[in-house]
Amino acid sequence: MPLSRPRPSAARMAALTLAAVTALPLGLVCAPAAVADAVPSTPAPTAQVSCRPQAQLYGATADGKLELFTHGDAAQGSFNWPVIGKRIDGSGWGSPRITLGGPGNWIYSINPDGGLYRHRYDPATNTWGTPPGEKIDSGWGTFLDGAARRNRVTIDDRGNIFAIHDDGTLRIYRYDEKTGAPMPGNGRVIDTGSWGGYNLIVAAGDGLLFARQGGDMYRYRYDVDRQQWLEIKSQAWTSGWQYLRDIRSAGGGTLYGLHADGSLFWYRYDVNAGAWVDTGRRKAGWNFETFHGISLSTDACKTPAQPAKPPVAPRPNMPAAIRQSSDKLIQQFYVDERGWLVNGVQRDPRDLGTVAYSTVPGARDIVDQPVITEQADGTPMAFALGKDGHIWMTKRQAGGTWSALKDFGGDFTGAPTVTRNPQGIVGVHAFDRDGKMWYLNQQSPNSDNFIPWRTRDAYSSMPAGYEKSSFLAAGQAASVDKEADRPFILGIDKQGRLGMNRADAKREGWWVWGASDTSGLGGTPAAARGADGKVMAFARTKDGEIWTAKESTRTDADSKLPLNGFFGDGTVLSGVKTAGSPAVAVNQDKSLGVVVRDDKGYVHYARQLGPDGDFSRWSLVASKQAATDPAVVQLADGQWAVFYIDTDGLERMYWLSDADSGSAQPRSLARGKRSTPADPVFTGGVTAKSHNGKPVVTEGR
């Protein structure tokens, strides 16, 4: 509103606005007129949003002045302006400077020098904080370069800055409110490649992000704390948005759109109702055409906070993770009785006296089995679940030390599984509290950044199988073909059936395989490919025995398409009762073996009698009882070993003897009977940490 002409009073402005609403149909001002989302027949209850009595709106004039307006009905969008056009600064705010509102009375600007500045104005006292105009970052000048870039920056109700870059990535920036210093992870890429088509983005509170492409508006929802994409590219409202030159938010799902004729339109999307609020009072103001940009306080409105989720309980008897890395070292990770993450490095695969142990810096409150992989350059990485439901990662550094844990967020109750595709991209998969599968991928080979969690592939017309999954929330994911282009992800569903996801051939989505006919399964499944190339899975039955089945195919009754899964009755390996989960090993002849801890703590082993043969009876691995489920390490030469923590808290490893690592004597077994010519022999014992420097004593059964 220019200062060169008489300013109408609030009453006069109200009359003008109401007259304009009556005389000017919505279509004539080209505001969005059609919704893609359902609009409730009854407006959503206003109790689902709470707003301050006045929401601050700032208008920057072309000649550099900054004026304050306050909207007295941000929750409903009616015409209510207690403060109209109050000049709060007299110069410096003109184009090309970009002005952005923030929370806590902060106003941000991108200045012609390319710097990002913040300013604090208190409307109650009409004073500016000191220092006035604090530069907190540089390199933002590209957003001043052309109209298409000016609206590609937005600030949410918590001060997080989201920016679309020319490479099509969406990035998040966070600054310490007290010092203005960049927070860890500042400028992190949170989505890649497909944001270049948007010419406007606006954060609307509670993780809501709206993005405009042409005349259409799309909706996203991103949980900053849990680093999860809750919603991706849902069509929010079709047509008409191109006529609004500025779109800002006061939080709580509100949008304020400035039309070229000076009209100010109000909208609100209700996250809880999943719909737009239709109150019939969408035009909130008039005569804003003289401003080259507007901004709002982004925390004026809030939706109800979600109740805090309870901490994740530690998994009882959780196994270790153990893997031989490409440098031939054996990496061990386990969680001790305090919940601390412990790493052991074994330099000689067959010499237990070469293991050295240390705790990972800051790795506390770990509640489930760690998972180990290595990235494309051979650097080992470990992932673990914290009691907060987040997945945490540590990476080996130069000199052999491990980095402090990096928070990857999430909302999970079971440990993840980790894959790496032939392009070198590491992927992490896990089940949330509702049993839905989520995944995140490394941005590029060897990158420290992972693109945040999602349940489906963005920008693909092909739905992801994860969205259809209903896995057991407390279960851990398992995987097969971890370093293949199309890995399998396995889990137990809520009916106790074994289900499996696999990437489709074009990697455009994830498909759910059929659930097993057998139900009542529990624990964490284990699986590997047998000599015939088919996947064989193992899981615990409701009676505590180990069940196994091989993948097969049947025709889906609805789609008439081939459906893969673990069909049929499978086989129960009777003779051992367990409350834990199995681990699987691959012998040199590609026959499979399975190890499990029984209900008294003893670890047992059963093996196929030859490639694709039946299974032997159970045999004892060692005479010392285990406090954890066993883990298996496979060596590059085809040998393997069992690792567990015993009831005295000591680490133990037992190798299957070379003579027993394959089965040269396959035999046909009578139904219901399982035997073997001779029990296999395991040798080993406690590892170096347990000996206090004394020579290692090799044990055998």
JOPERA-V30473 format. One record per residue. N is the residue number from 1. SS is DSSP state (H for helix, E for strand, L for the rest). PHI is phi in degrees with one decimal (* if undefined). PSI is psi in whole degrees, -180 to 180 (999 if undefined). Layout:
N/SS/PHI/PSI
N/SS/PHI/PSI
This chain:
1/L/*/113
2/L/-66.0/146
3/L/-82.3/-11
4/L/-78.2/-10
5/L/-121.1/158
6/L/-58.7/135
7/L/-87.5/129
8/L/-68.2/152
9/L/-70.0/168
10/H/-60.0/-42
11/H/-65.0/-43
12/H/-63.1/-43
13/H/-64.2/-39
14/H/-61.1/-43
15/H/-64.5/-43
16/H/-60.7/-43
17/H/-67.4/-45
18/H/-65.6/-37
19/H/-65.0/-41
20/H/-64.0/-40
21/H/-61.1/-39
22/H/-73.3/-40
23/H/-86.0/-22
24/L/-114.7/107
25/L/-60.4/152
26/H/-57.3/-39
27/H/-64.5/-29
28/H/-70.5/-24
29/H/-97.9/7
30/L/59.1/34
31/L/-78.5/158
32/L/-53.2/131
33/L/-123.4/-2
34/E/-136.3/134
35/E/-104.1/142
36/L/-88.8/-33
37/L/-79.7/153
38/L/-68.1/137
39/E/-102.4/124
40/L/-63.1/143
41/L/-63.0/-31
42/L/-108.5/128
43/L/-54.6/144
44/L/-60.9/142
45/L/-58.1/135
46/H/-68.5/-15
47/H/-64.6/-16
48/H/-78.3/-2
49/E/-143.3/141
50/E/-124.4/135
51/E/-126.3/151
52/L/-64.7/158
53/L/-56.1/-32
54/L/-138.3/128
55/E/-100.1/127
56/E/-78.5/130
57/E/-119.9/132
58/E/-113.8/131
59/E/-113.8/126
60/E/-99.9/121
61/E/-85.6/162
62/L/-63.8/-29
63/L/-91.3/13
64/L/98.0/3
65/L/-85.5/157
66/E/-122.2/125
67/E/-118.7/148
68/E/-109.0/133
69/E/-124.0/150
70/E/-124.7/130
71/E/-97.4/123
72/L/-90.2/5
73/L/-145.9/61
74/L/-67.7/-23
75/L/-74.8/-31
76/L/-116.7/-21
77/L/84.4/14
78/L/-75.7/167
79/L/-74.9/113
80/L/-160.9/100
81/L/-127.5/89
82/L/-61.7/-35
83/E/-121.1/128
84/E/-128.2/116
85/E/63.5/40
86/E/-80.9/120
87/E/-74.1/124
88/E/-115.5/-10
89/E/-155.8/146
90/L/-101.6/-8
91/L/-161.7/162
92/L/93.7/-4
93/L/-103.1/9
94/L/-76.0/173
95/L/-64.4/144
96/L/-90.0/9
97/L/-58.9/137
98/E/-103.9/130
99/E/-109.8/131
100/E/-130.7/132
101/E/-78.0/157
102/L/-143.1/-175
103/L/-83.5/168
104/L/61.4/35
105/L/66.3/16
106/E/-84.3/139
107/E/-120.7/132
108/E/-110.5/154
109/E/-146.6/148
110/E/-106.6/115
111/L/-94.1/164
112/L/-56.9/-22
113/L/-78.6/2
114/L/84.9/3
115/L/-85.6/151
116/E/-98.3/122
117/E/-118.3/156
118/E/-130.4/147
119/E/-137.1/144
120/E/-120.4/122
121/E/-121.4/130
122/E/-103.0/106
123/L/-66.9/-24
124/L/-68.2/-36
125/L/-109.2/-4
126/L/56.4/46
127/E/-129.8/153
128/E/-100.8/143
129/L/-73.6/170
130/L/-118.3/142
131/L/-77.7/151
132/L/-75.7/118
133/L/77.7/76
134/E/-95.0/122
135/E/-79.1/124
136/E/-114.1/-10
137/E/-164.2/166
138/L/-131.3/173
139/L/87.7/18
140/L/-98.8/7
141/H/-64.1/-25
142/H/-61.9/-25
143/H/-76.0/-10
144/H/-88.3/-8
145/L/-92.2/85
146/L/98.9/150
147/H/-63.4/-31
148/H/-67.7/-20
149/H/-99.2/-19
150/H/-64.0/-32
151/L/-99.8/20
152/L/-97.6/16
153/E/-129.0/138
154/E/-149.9/157
155/E/-126.4/136
156/L/-93.6/-173
157/L/-72.9/-5
158/L/-115.7/6
159/L/90.3/5
160/L/-73.5/134
161/E/-104.8/127
162/E/-110.9/134
163/E/-140.0/136
164/E/-94.5/124
165/L/-98.6/165
166/L/-64.7/-20
167/L/-81.6/5
168/L/86.1/5
169/L/-90.2/153
170/E/-106.8/129
171/E/-125.3/153
172/E/-117.1/138
173/E/-124.1/136
174/L/-134.2/135
175/E/-127.9/142
176/L/-64.8/127
177/L/-63.4/-36
178/L/-76.7/-44
179/L/-103.9/-20
180/L/79.5/-1
181/L/-72.1/146
182/E/-60.4/140
183/L/-84.9/161
184/L/-55.5/138
185/L/82.0/12
186/L/-59.8/131
187/L/81.9/17
188/E/-65.6/136
189/E/-75.0/121
190/E/-108.5/-8
191/E/-159.4/150
192/L/-119.7/144
193/L/81.6/-31
194/L/-115.5/14
195/L/-94.4/-4
196/L/-64.9/-21
197/L/-80.1/-7
198/L/-93.8/137
199/L/-108.4/5
200/E/-157.7/141
201/E/-137.9/142
202/E/-142.4/129
203/E/-87.8/132
204/L/-119.6/20
205/L/88.4/154
206/L/56.0/34
207/L/81.8/-3
208/E/-70.0/134
209/E/-130.3/129
210/E/-110.7/139
211/E/-132.3/136
212/E/-105.7/133
213/E/-130.3/112
214/L/62.3/-125
215/L/-98.7/4
216/E/-101.7/150
217/E/-116.8/136
218/E/-119.3/150
219/E/-116.0/136
220/E/-128.4/161
221/E/-143.3/125
222/E/-127.6/124
223/E/-88.5/108
224/L/-65.2/-43
225/L/-67.0/-44
226/L/-93.1/-3
227/L/55.3/48
228/E/-126.3/135
229/E/-83.3/105
230/E/-81.9/-24
231/E/-151.5/140
232/E/-134.9/118
233/E/49.5/52
234/E/-85.5/134
235/E/-70.1/115
236/E/-89.2/-37
237/E/-167.8/130
238/E/-101.0/141
239/L/70.1/143
240/L/97.2/-15
241/H/-72.2/-17
242/H/-68.1/-16
243/H/-86.3/-4
244/E/-98.6/118
245/E/-84.4/-23
246/E/-133.0/138
247/E/-132.6/121
248/E/-129.4/173
249/L/-138.8/147
250/L/-101.1/14
251/E/87.4/177
252/L/64.7/21
253/L/85.1/5
254/E/-79.5/149
255/E/-131.9/138
256/E/-118.5/119
257/E/-111.0/126
258/E/-96.7/115
259/E/-82.9/157
260/L/-60.6/-26
261/L/-85.7/4
262/L/96.4/-4
263/L/-70.4/143
264/E/-116.7/116
265/E/-102.8/145
266/E/-117.8/140
267/E/-142.4/158
268/E/-146.3/131
269/E/-101.9/127
270/E/-95.0/113
271/L/-63.7/-42
272/L/-67.6/-40
273/L/-80.1/-20
274/L/69.0/33
275/E/-157.9/164
276/E/-75.0/144
277/L/-86.4/121
278/L/-106.4/98
279/L/-102.9/-12
280/L/77.9/8
281/L/-128.7/67
282/L/-92.6/-19
283/E/-90.3/116
284/E/-102.0/-17
285/E/-166.7/179
286/L/-151.4/164
287/L/65.9/37
288/L/-100.8/11
289/L/-69.3/-19
290/L/-78.0/-11
291/E/-87.6/135
292/E/-81.5/-10
293/E/-168.5/149
294/E/-123.4/159
295/E/-149.3/160
296/E/-131.7/156
297/L/-66.7/124
298/L/-86.2/-2
299/L/-117.5/22
300/L/-67.9/-29
301/E/-123.3/145
302/E/-136.6/145
303/E/-93.7/159
304/L/-58.4/137
305/L/-69.7/142
306/L/-77.0/144
307/L/-63.0/147
308/L/-64.1/141
309/L/-87.6/145
310/L/-67.4/154
311/L/-65.7/155
312/L/-79.1/130
313/L/-75.4/143
314/L/-61.7/140
315/L/-73.3/128
316/L/-69.8/143
317/L/56.8/35
318/L/-64.1/136
319/L/-76.8/168
320/L/-83.1/174
321/E/-116.8/137
322/E/-146.9/136
323/E/-156.4/142
324/E/-89.5/123
325/L/-84.9/174
326/L/-66.2/-18
327/L/-87.3/10
328/L/77.7/-5
329/L/-73.6/146
330/E/-97.0/122
331/E/-99.7/127
332/E/-113.9/140
333/E/-135.7/132
334/E/-147.7/165
335/E/-105.3/123
336/L/-82.8/-176
337/L/-66.4/-17
338/L/-88.0/-9
339/L/88.4/14
340/L/-89.7/148
341/E/-89.6/122
342/E/-112.2/136
343/E/-113.8/135
344/E/-121.5/136
345/E/-117.5/120
346/E/-106.7/116
347/L/-82.5/-33
348/L/-112.5/117
349/L/-55.5/-29
350/L/-107.0/7
351/L/-117.8/106
352/H/-67.7/-17
353/H/-77.5/-2
354/H/-101.9/15
355/E/-88.6/131
356/E/-121.4/135
357/E/-114.5/149
358/E/-157.3/159
359/E/-92.1/149
360/L/-78.9/132
361/L/-55.0/125
362/L/72.9/5
363/L/-83.8/88
364/L/-121.6/163
365/L/57.1/40
366/E/-84.9/135
367/L/-120.9/1
368/L/-150.4/174
369/L/-56.9/130
370/L/-67.7/165
371/E/-133.2/136
372/E/-117.0/142
373/E/-148.7/-174
374/E/-139.3/147
375/L/-80.9/-178
376/L/-59.7/-32
377/L/-87.0/9
378/L/89.9/2
379/L/-74.3/122
380/E/-67.7/147
381/E/-135.7/147
382/E/-130.6/142
383/E/-123.4/143
384/E/-148.3/152
385/E/-94.3/128
386/E/-93.0/166
387/L/-68.1/-15
388/L/-80.2/0
389/L/83.7/1
390/L/-88.4/153
391/E/-95.1/132
392/E/-118.2/148
393/E/-129.0/141
394/E/-128.4/150
395/E/-132.0/140
396/E/-69.9/135
397/L/-105.6/174
398/L/-59.7/137
399/L/92.6/-5
400/L/90.9/-3
401/L/-79.0/167
402/E/-112.7/141
403/L/-69.3/158
404/L/-61.6/153
405/L/-62.1/140
406/E/-108.2/131
407/E/-83.3/120
408/L/-102.3/3
409/L/71.2/-158
410/L/107.6/178
411/L/-147.1/72
412/E/-119.9/159
413/L/-121.8/-3
414/L/-134.3/156
415/L/-62.5/155
416/L/-83.8/175
417/E/-121.7/153
418/E/-127.4/138
419/E/-127.7/167
420/E/-145.8/121
421/L/-82.7/172
422/L/-61.8/-19
423/L/-81.8/-4
424/L/91.2/10
425/L/-86.0/124
426/E/-84.4/134
427/E/-122.5/146
428/E/-123.5/135
429/E/-130.0/140
430/E/-157.2/161
431/E/-99.2/138
432/E/-88.9/-174
433/L/-65.1/-22
434/L/-95.4/1
435/L/87.4/13
436/L/-88.9/143
437/E/-84.5/134
438/E/-124.6/157
439/E/-145.9/154
440/E/-137.1/149
441/E/-122.8/146
442/E/-59.6/139
443/L/-63.4/-39
444/L/-156.6/163
445/L/-53.5/132
446/L/71.4/6
447/L/-71.5/146
448/L/-79.7/-14
449/L/-96.7/136
450/E/-116.6/136
451/E/-70.6/131
452/E/-56.1/165
453/E/-58.1/144
454/E/-150.2/164
455/L/-106.5/-5
456/L/-150.7/164
457/L/-76.6/125
458/L/-70.6/152
459/L/64.1/19
460/L/-114.1/136
461/L/-75.0/-11
462/L/-88.8/121
463/L/-66.6/150
464/L/-91.8/144
465/H/-61.5/-28
466/H/-56.0/-36
467/H/-66.4/-21
468/H/-96.6/-6
469/L/-76.0/151
470/L/-141.6/67
471/E/-80.2/162
472/L/-66.0/119
473/L/-60.3/-34
474/L/-83.4/-2
475/L/-84.5/159
476/L/-97.6/141
477/L/-73.2/151
478/E/-128.8/166
479/E/-148.6/157
480/E/-131.1/153
481/L/57.5/51
482/L/-63.1/-23
483/L/-115.9/25
484/L/-101.1/168
485/L/-71.8/-23
486/L/-129.1/75
487/L/-70.2/157
488/E/-101.9/137
489/E/-117.3/126
490/E/-115.3/153
491/E/-165.7/163
492/E/-93.7/128
493/E/-85.1/-178
494/L/-70.8/-14
495/L/-95.2/5
496/L/77.6/23
497/L/-100.9/151
498/E/-88.0/120
499/E/-117.3/163
500/E/-147.6/137
501/E/-108.6/150
502/E/-147.3/142
503/E/-65.4/141
504/L/-74.2/170
505/L/-61.8/-32
506/L/-93.0/2
507/L/57.9/35
508/L/-93.8/-6
509/L/-178.3/-180
510/E/-118.7/136
511/E/-112.0/143
512/E/-88.6/127
513/L/-81.7/166
514/E/-66.5/146
515/L/-75.0/153
516/L/-64.4/154
517/L/-69.1/-31
518/L/-77.0/133
519/L/-118.5/180
520/L/79.0/13
521/L/-79.9/158
522/E/-152.0/179
523/E/75.8/-161
524/E/-101.3/123
525/E/-71.5/160
526/E/-130.7/149
527/E/-156.5/156
528/E/-159.2/166
529/E/-86.8/134
530/L/-85.6/-174
531/L/-63.7/-27
532/L/-86.1/3
533/L/86.7/-4
534/L/-91.4/153
535/E/-79.1/132
536/E/-115.9/130
537/E/-113.2/154
538/E/-133.3/141
539/E/-156.1/165
540/E/-89.0/134
541/L/-82.9/171
542/L/-65.7/-19
543/L/-90.7/1
544/L/86.3/11
545/L/-99.0/169
546/E/-97.1/126
547/E/-105.8/144
548/E/-138.2/148
549/E/-153.0/156
550/E/-108.6/147
551/L/-60.4/145
552/E/-148.4/179
553/E/-129.2/142
554/E/-143.4/167
555/E/-89.3/129
556/L/-68.7/132
557/L/-64.6/-32
558/L/-87.9/-52
559/L/-85.3/-17
560/L/65.1/16
561/L/-98.1/157
562/E/-62.1/137
563/E/-125.0/126
564/E/-99.8/149
565/E/175.6/-169
566/L/-104.8/82
567/L/-94.1/166
568/L/86.3/-177
569/L/-77.4/-25
570/L/70.7/-166
571/E/-131.4/136
572/E/-99.0/124
573/E/-89.2/85
574/L/-74.2/166
575/L/113.3/-16
576/L/-134.6/133
577/L/-108.2/138
578/L/-141.6/154
579/L/-109.0/3
580/L/-105.2/-152
581/L/-128.4/150
582/L/-81.7/164
583/E/-127.6/146
584/E/-115.0/146
585/E/-128.8/151
586/E/-111.8/121
587/L/-78.6/171
588/L/-64.2/-28
589/L/-90.3/13
590/L/74.3/4
591/L/-71.4/159
592/E/-107.2/151
593/E/-129.4/156
594/E/-133.9/137
595/E/-120.6/148
596/E/-155.0/151
597/E/-95.1/127
598/L/-83.1/179
599/L/-71.4/-6
600/L/-105.4/-2
601/L/100.9/-2
602/L/-85.6/144
603/E/-96.6/130
604/E/-122.0/159
605/E/-134.8/136
606/E/-130.7/146
607/E/-133.8/156
608/E/-70.3/140
609/L/-89.2/78
610/L/95.9/160
611/L/-56.1/128
612/L/64.1/17
613/L/-85.1/179
614/L/-72.0/174
615/E/-101.4/146
616/L/-72.7/174
617/L/-73.7/165
618/L/-72.0/143
619/E/-131.2/155
620/E/-79.8/135
621/L/-79.8/-47
622/L/-154.2/162
623/L/-83.8/-12
624/L/-89.8/131
625/L/-71.5/153
626/E/-105.9/143
627/L/-94.7/-14
628/L/-124.0/161
629/L/-64.7/151
630/L/-76.1/154
631/E/-122.5/156
632/E/-119.0/137
633/E/-114.5/130
634/E/-101.9/131
635/L/-95.4/161
636/L/-62.7/-26
637/L/-86.7/7
638/L/94.4/-11
639/L/-76.5/162
640/E/-150.8/163
641/E/-141.8/161
642/E/-105.6/137
643/E/-127.7/138
644/E/-157.9/167
645/E/-99.6/129
646/E/-85.3/180
647/L/-70.5/-11
648/L/-95.4/3
649/L/82.8/15
650/L/-97.5/144
651/E/-80.5/137
652/E/-135.0/144
653/E/-137.3/136
654/E/-132.1/129
655/E/-97.3/137
656/E/-73.4/130
657/L/-62.7/151
658/H/-54.9/-37
659/H/-67.3/-22
660/H/-105.8/6
661/L/-80.6/-7
662/L/-136.1/170
663/L/-127.0/104
664/L/-88.6/-1
665/L/-124.9/65
666/L/-64.3/148
667/L/-145.7/153
668/L/-84.8/127
669/L/-101.5/143
670/L/-66.5/150
671/L/-59.1/129
672/L/84.2/-2
673/L/-122.5/141
674/L/-137.6/133
675/L/-148.5/178
676/L/-153.4/150
677/L/-59.0/-38
678/L/-156.5/147
679/L/-66.8/141
680/L/-68.3/159
681/L/-111.9/127
682/E/-113.0/139
683/E/-126.1/149
684/E/153.2/-151
685/E/162.6/-152
686/E/-74.9/154
687/L/-97.8/179
688/H/-57.8/-37
689/H/-58.7/-31
690/H/-83.0/-5
691/H/-106.9/-9
692/L/54.0/40
693/L/87.6/-5
694/L/-76.7/157
695/L/-59.7/145
696/L/-76.5/132
697/L/-99.8/120
698/L/-79.7/131
699/E/-109.7/156
700/E/-143.1/161
701/L/-76.4/999
